């Protein structure tokens, strides 16, 4: 069956979903209410940094498979499916703010034609779709809600949509679920058919579990620092057990971004409303927060003596490489704490400088990584951008005031750094402990290929 698909919200998830569906020759109408964002998209430009997305959007616009509008009436007159992809930002208490989702539901309820299916792609707390479904029952006709959560990673979003391992469709209406499975399914992906709440829990459960894994390995790194073990070796050895797996066992500064911190808190909050205290989630967050301060403590210890007036160069501001997203980025907490302690902070990021600038008052922003490290008492690596791994560290050695590196992502080759004359500190990495036959740079390469 050929569907016209309206997508509510041209944010991260909406844009990637829309562009991928259009490239699979579906007719897509993106409904974006923000005039500036809409205009940018109409001109074929993408307001976020996501490799491969702009050409995909342009091709879809040129082929006439996708258009961008603010005209809900027209979109609802044409669409047989409405994908909800608006934001659900965290409120101050950690609960997800559902205002935008509820607005879309009200619009669809008022204007949809019979047979329209609502697809919930926004990340909503478990139980939300079932509750909203109650409101959409009956009068004048029922609009089925099918929960179809998104698992894409920023920086690898298109690849993640196209090579998905699973497509979750949760809802009460079987026919609607099958229609969504047909549109959202990709070759090789298992279709998981379930109810709305289970679908929502799959999303929160997945993100929370990955966040737990990160906090767990960070705690292992912390005890490695105390006991003298090497976290790279431990993660490698643990990860060879297929029940554990090596992915998401990279110790360091911990997780940031728009999903993990928000979703872990939201699941804990949701459980709390049922009187259940989800202790593991609270701990994962706590460990993650502390990790940033541990990194600052490492810098303090490494510079030896007072940190006041010391020049610290932060390499990497985005919450991870491959994106300009600064949401919950470690760099902000690290930079602000260093400034509080009286250090002079200079920072660089290959793409996130513009977004970072207003979040880092008092931090000097350097034009290049080499400019950032010039005259530094300590280089603090916060985001593992490939350009930092492949810097000419011999050149850096001659630019810095003191050859000291604190690697918050355990991504630099300790031996190479020593060979260049640097004193190197990682997170839970011990000097002299070698992961025979595997170098840190290999790990980064294997990971970017999706192997590690
Ligand atoms: C995540 C999920 O991976 C994705 O499935 C979901 O849809 C959205 O949330 P994303 O936030 O884009 O995606 O980033 P991801 O690559 O998962 O990394 C999240 C954070 O964890 C980053 O800050 C990263 O640096 C950190 N991380 C990741 C670690 O500290 N160690 C690891 O081993 C892996």
Boltz pocket constraint, residues with backbone or C-beta under 6 A from the ligand:
constraints:
  - pocket:
      binder: B
      contacts: [[A, 150], [A, 151], [A, 152], [A, 153], [A, 154], [A, 155], [A, 207], [A, 210], [A, 214], [A, 246], [A, 247], [A, 248], [A, 249], [A, 250], [A, 251], [A, 252], [A, 253], [A, 254], [A, 255], [A, 256], [A, 257], [A, 258], [A, 259], [A, 260], [A, 319], [A, 320]]
      max_distance: 6.0
